[in-house]
Every structure is written in structure tokens, then in C-alpha cells.
Amino acid sequence: MRRFHPLITGTLLLTAVGFFCRILGFFYRIFLSRTIGAEGLGLYQMIFPIHGIAFALCAGPIQTSLSRLTAASPEKGRAFLRVSLALSLSIALPLTSLIYTFADFLAARVLLAPECAPLLPALALSIPFCAIHACCCGYYYGLKKTAVPAFSQVVEQCIRIFSVLLIVHVCRTNRIPITVLLAVWGLLIGEAASAVFCLLVYGCSKSVAILPNANTPITPLLLPLLTMALPLMANRLTLSFLQSLEAIFVPNQLLLSGLSRVEAVSIYGVLTGMALPFVLFPSAITNSLAVVLLPAVSEAQAQNQPDEIERTISMALRYSLYMGILCVGLFTRFGPALGETFYHNADAGRFIQILAWLCPFLYLSTTMGSILNGLGKTGTVFLHHTISMLLTLFLVLFAIPRWGIFAYLAALLISELVLAFLHIHALACEVPIRLPLGQGIVKPVFCLLTALGILQGLERSNHLLHTLFTFETLPHLFPSVLFQAGGLCLLYAGGLLLLHRKI
């Protein structure tokens, strides 16, 4: 059991840092929404298809491959890192040059948003730093030294926020107009800081060489790296391309529904920059669970323990549903208050309420996908994600012009439901699965409805609690919403514990 200790420690560390960074990023988005507005936030979100495709080409697959190769041969880790940096930068630098040079063309012809052209040069400059950061993180993940990647995330987030606050202060002091470009400069500065941090940590260790020296044979290192990275690159590039098409088409299809350009970009900004981050915030827990599930399932498969795999799947199903159903209650109950409290935007609250129903399927697809990967079914997971994205894209193209933004919300819900179903069906073909309808659905739904009923009764019966729990009294105060949400969580968890003990 000792050999799993670094994995568990690393997972806990990444979870803690992940929550911390999400909290920072969450309040950073609130600051951005109030500084550049919903339209600016929408424009900022619209440039990320270019960033995602560039990352899929020069960073993500190389990071994963480097991590696996380093884990398999730690003594060659530094050599693999240096070759990976050379390969990654040899792709990143030409990409930077292309994006910088053809920013107007990419904005008008690819993103279908000419107003994004001033943002792309700064985005292009961040790509080499993303590549360096990804390679360094892959190296330290392979060594199971998760502290370096974890703290690089903190450095990136803190420097980004500090730089944007400083830019805003300087602009306001000198009466310089504040535009969405400040958010892109914050992205660039944050990525540069994290890359420099990783290189400094590496440089302070035993070897300070960054590129392989002339006596080091490159081919024996490059071939396994490319062999592993190229299939991953093809998969990630396909998924990034489909995600990019979705991000590009949504604002433009909204124009066909009758909205003006400003209205379409603003609504897209509210949805992707305000509502979705709220709904995705709890997924830090299921993402950490997924990290633990993959090696656990792989070990059980290697030791030919189907019963253990079945128990792991049952546990993952149950706890994913527990959390998903709780989040449905939280976001449907407090969605309008969250939108008004944090963003002063009624649309954000309405979108949070609708997207709440995404949570159970999102958490199920995350954990079930991780189990499938642990069983070696990476091709199956890729196929399922492709089907889900194609379904979303189909609905974006043909439903949004008729029903507007709510068609996109429905598309997200339907595609995530399909993805979760496909993952569960694929697992059922491998291992017998007992869907925990009683424990996973009936009991948590009963506990949630009971908790909501108790809160509603307290509001009506007690004047003091009515003052604390009513949104009209404290409409814009975070403690009010936090107090109510905490009470609901405690009542829900207490109900689940009571029912569990009785069985």
C-alpha cells in the first residue's frame, strides 16, 4: 500500500490547490464581468477556440506523453523533458507567428467575429509559455512530484489577477479606456509567470540544461515521444476542433434568432463567463475522484478482480448521483440569488437554474469516463465524446435560430445526458452493473426535497430565520446566500446519513 501513498497525497494536494484556484478564478470572473461587461466577457470567451486548437497541437498531447514516459523511466525523465520542450516550442513558435500575422483573417473568417482581431496577437504570445508550462508539468507529474504543477497553478492565477488589477488601476488613474484586451494581457502575463516559475524550479535542481546537448542522441528519445503523442494529438485536435466550432457558431446562430450582434455576444458572455463557471465549480470534487478511480480500476483489472471493479463502479455511480442531485437543488433554489448577488444579472441567475440539471449527468460522465480509461477503453471514450459534441453542434446549428439561447442550454443538457448514458452502457458491456436506483436516486431526492421543505417552513414560521433566509432582506450579500446553501447541504447530508444507518 505504501507505493500508492504519493498518488493519494498528490491527488489531495491537487484537489486543495484546484479549489483554491477555482475560488480565485471565480471572483476574478466576477471582477471581469463588472469591469468589461457581459459583451466584453463574451468576446474574451470567443477567442478560446484558437487557443484550444493551438494547445492541442503543441502542448496537451506532449504533456501527457512526457508524463507517461517519465513515469516509466524516471532516470530518462530530464532527457525526455528537454526533447519535449524542443518539440513543443518548434510547433508553438510557428503557431504564434501565424496567429499574430493573420489575426485579422482568423477573427473575420474563422471566428466570424472581426472585433476579436485586436485580442489575438496577445493570445498568440501566450502560446509558447503554455507549451513550456505544460511540458514542465508533465515531467513533474511523471515523477509524482505534484507540488510543482500545483503551485505553478497558484502562481499563474495570482499573477494574472494582480496584473489585471494593476492594469485597471493604471488605466483608471490615467483615464485610459478599459477594454477586453486587459483580460488577454492578464492571460499572457499569468502563463509567462507559471512558465518562468517551472523553469526556475527545474534550473535549481540537479541539472540546469534546458535543451539536449550535442552528445545526447535525440532519435531514441523523440521516437517514443512522437509514437505516443501523435495519436493523442489527433484525438485532442478532433475534440478541440468540435468544441471550437460550437464556440464559434453559438454567437452567430443567435444572430439568426433575431438578436443584435451586441445582444448575442452579451448573452454568450453571460452564459459561458458567468453561469457555467458556477455550475462547473463543484466538479473539482468529481475531477479529483476521477484521478483516483483510474489507477484503482487499472490495478483491479491487472489483478483480475472483476468484483472490485464492480464495487468501484457502484461507488462512483452512487456518489456522483449524491453530489449531482444536491447541486440540482442548490442551483435551482439559489440560482436567481447567485446571479443577482455576484453579477447583478438576472439572465445569469436564470441560466444557472437551467444548467443545474446538467450536474448529475456531468458528474456521471466524468467518473464513468475515468473508469473506462482505467480499463483501457480510451478509444471508446473518444468516440463517445465525439458523438456528444456532434449532437451539440447539430442542435446549435438547427435549433438556436428558432428557439434562441435556450436551445443551446437544452443542447448542453441533452448531449451530457447522452454522454453519461454511452459511458454507462459501455461499462455494462464490460462488467455487470447494478444501477443504484434506490440508494443513488430515490434516497437523495427524498433527502433534498425534505431539506428544501424544512428551509421553506423555517422561512414562514420564524421571523429571525425569515430575515436571514429571505433574499429581499439581503439581496446582494454573499453571507446570506452562503448561509442558506450551507444549511441546505447540512440538512441533505444529515438525511443521507440517517437513511444509510437505518439500512
Rosetta blueprint (number, residue, H / E / L):
1 M L
2 R H
3 R H
4 F H
5 H H
6 P H
7 L H
8 I H
9 T H
10 G H
11 T H
12 L H
13 L H
14 L H
15 T H
16 A H
17 V H
18 G H
19 F H
20 F H
21 C H
22 R H
23 I H
24 L H
25 G H
26 F H
27 F H
28 Y H
29 R H
30 I H
31 F H
32 L H
33 S H
34 R H
35 T H
36 I H
37 G H
38 A H
39 E H
40 G H
41 L H
42 G H
43 L H
44 Y H
45 Q H
46 M H
47 I L
48 F H
49 P H
50 I H
51 H H
52 G H
53 I H
54 A H
55 F H
56 A H
57 L H
58 C H
59 A L
60 G H
61 P H
62 I H
63 Q H
64 T H
65 S H
66 L H
67 S H
68 R H
69 L H
70 T H
71 A H
72 A H
73 S L
74 P H
75 E H
76 K H
77 G H
78 R H
79 A H
80 F H
81 L H
82 R H
83 V H
84 S H
85 L H
86 A H
87 L H
88 S H
89 L H
90 S H
91 I H
92 A H
93 L H
94 P H
95 L H
96 T H
97 S H
98 L H
99 I H
100 Y H
101 T H
102 F L
103 A H
104 D H
105 F H
106 L H
107 A H
108 A H
109 R H
110 V H
111 L L
112 L L
113 A L
114 P H
115 E H
116 C H
117 A H
118 P H
119 L H
120 L H
121 P H
122 A H
123 L H
124 A H
125 L H
126 S H
127 I H
128 P H
129 F H
130 C H
131 A H
132 I H
133 H H
134 A H
135 C H
136 C H
137 C H
138 G H
139 Y H
140 Y H
141 Y H
142 G H
143 L L
144 K L
145 K L
146 T L
147 A H
148 V H
149 P H
150 A H
151 F H
152 S H
153 Q H
154 V H
155 V H
156 E H
157 Q H
158 C H
159 I H
160 R H
161 I H
162 F H
163 S H
164 V H
165 L H
166 L H
167 I H
168 V H
169 H H
170 V H
171 C H
172 R H
173 T H
174 N L
175 R L
176 I L
177 P L
178 I L
179 T L
180 V L
181 L H
182 L H
183 A H
184 V H
185 W H
186 G H
187 L H
188 L H
189 I H
190 G H
191 E H
192 A H
193 A H
194 S H
195 A H
196 V H
197 F H
198 C H
199 L H
200 L H
201 V H
202 Y H
203 G H
204 C L
205 S L
206 K L
207 S L
208 V L
209 A L
210 I L
211 L L
212 P L
213 N L
214 A L
215 N L
216 T L
217 P L
218 I L
219 T H
220 P H
221 L H
222 L H
223 L H
224 P H
225 L H
226 L H
227 T H
228 M H
229 A H
230 L H
231 P H
232 L H
233 M H
234 A H
235 N H
236 R H
237 L H
238 T H
239 L H
240 S H
241 F H
242 L H
243 Q H
244 S H
245 L H
246 E H
247 A H
248 I H
249 F H
250 V H
251 P H
252 N H
253 Q H
254 L H
255 L H
256 L H
257 S L
258 G L
259 L L
260 S L
261 R H
262 V H
263 E H
264 A H
265 V H
266 S H
267 I H
268 Y H
269 G H
270 V H
271 L H
272 T H
273 G H
274 M H
275 A H
276 L H
277 P H
278 F H
279 V H
280 L H
281 F L
282 P L
283 S H
284 A H
285 I H
286 T H
287 N H
288 S H
289 L H
290 A H
291 V H
292 V H
293 L H
294 L H
295 P H
296 A H
297 V H
298 S H
299 E H
300 A H
301 Q H
302 A H
303 Q L
304 N L
305 Q L
306 P H
307 D H
308 E H
309 I H
310 E H
311 R H
312 T H
313 I H
314 S H
315 M H
316 A H
317 L H
318 R H
319 Y H
320 S H
321 L H
322 Y H
323 M H
324 G H
325 I H
326 L H
327 C H
328 V H
329 G H
330 L H
331 F H
332 T H
333 R H
334 F H
335 G H
336 P H
337 A H
338 L H
339 G H
340 E H
341 T H
342 F H
343 Y H
344 H L
345 N L
346 A H
347 D H
348 A H
349 G H
350 R H
351 F H
352 I H
353 Q H
354 I H
355 L H
356 A H
357 W H
358 L H
359 C H
360 P H
361 F H
362 L H
363 Y H
364 L H
365 S H
366 T H
367 T H
368 M H
369 G H
370 S H
371 I H
372 L H
373 N H
374 G H
375 L L
376 G L
377 K L
378 T H
379 G H
380 T H
381 V H
382 F H
383 L H
384 H H
385 H H
386 T H
387 I H
388 S H
389 M H
390 L H
391 L H
392 T H
393 L H
394 F H
395 L H
396 V H
397 L H
398 F H
399 A H
400 I H
401 P H
402 R H
403 W H
404 G L
405 I H
406 F H
407 A H
408 Y H
409 L H
410 A H
411 A H
412 L H
413 L H
414 I H
415 S H
416 E H
417 L H
418 V H
419 L H
420 A H
421 F H
422 L H
423 H H
424 I H
425 H H
426 A H
427 L H
428 A H
429 C H
430 E H
431 V L
432 P L
433 I L
434 R L
435 L L
436 P L
437 L H
438 G H
439 Q H
440 G H
441 I H
442 V H
443 K H
444 P H
445 V H
446 F H
447 C H
448 L H
449 L H
450 T H
451 A H
452 L H
453 G H
454 I H
455 L H
456 Q H
457 G H
458 L H
459 E H
460 R H
461 S H
462 N L
463 H H
464 L H
465 L H
466 H H
467 T H
468 L H
469 F H
470 T L
471 F L
472 E L
473 T L
474 L L
475 P L
476 H L
477 L L
478 F H
479 P H
480 S H
481 V H
482 L H
483 F H
484 Q H
485 A H
486 G H
487 G H
488 L H
489 C H
490 L H
491 L H
492 Y H
493 A H
494 G H
495 G H
496 L H
497 L H
498 L H
499 L H
500 H H
501 R H
502 K H
503 I L
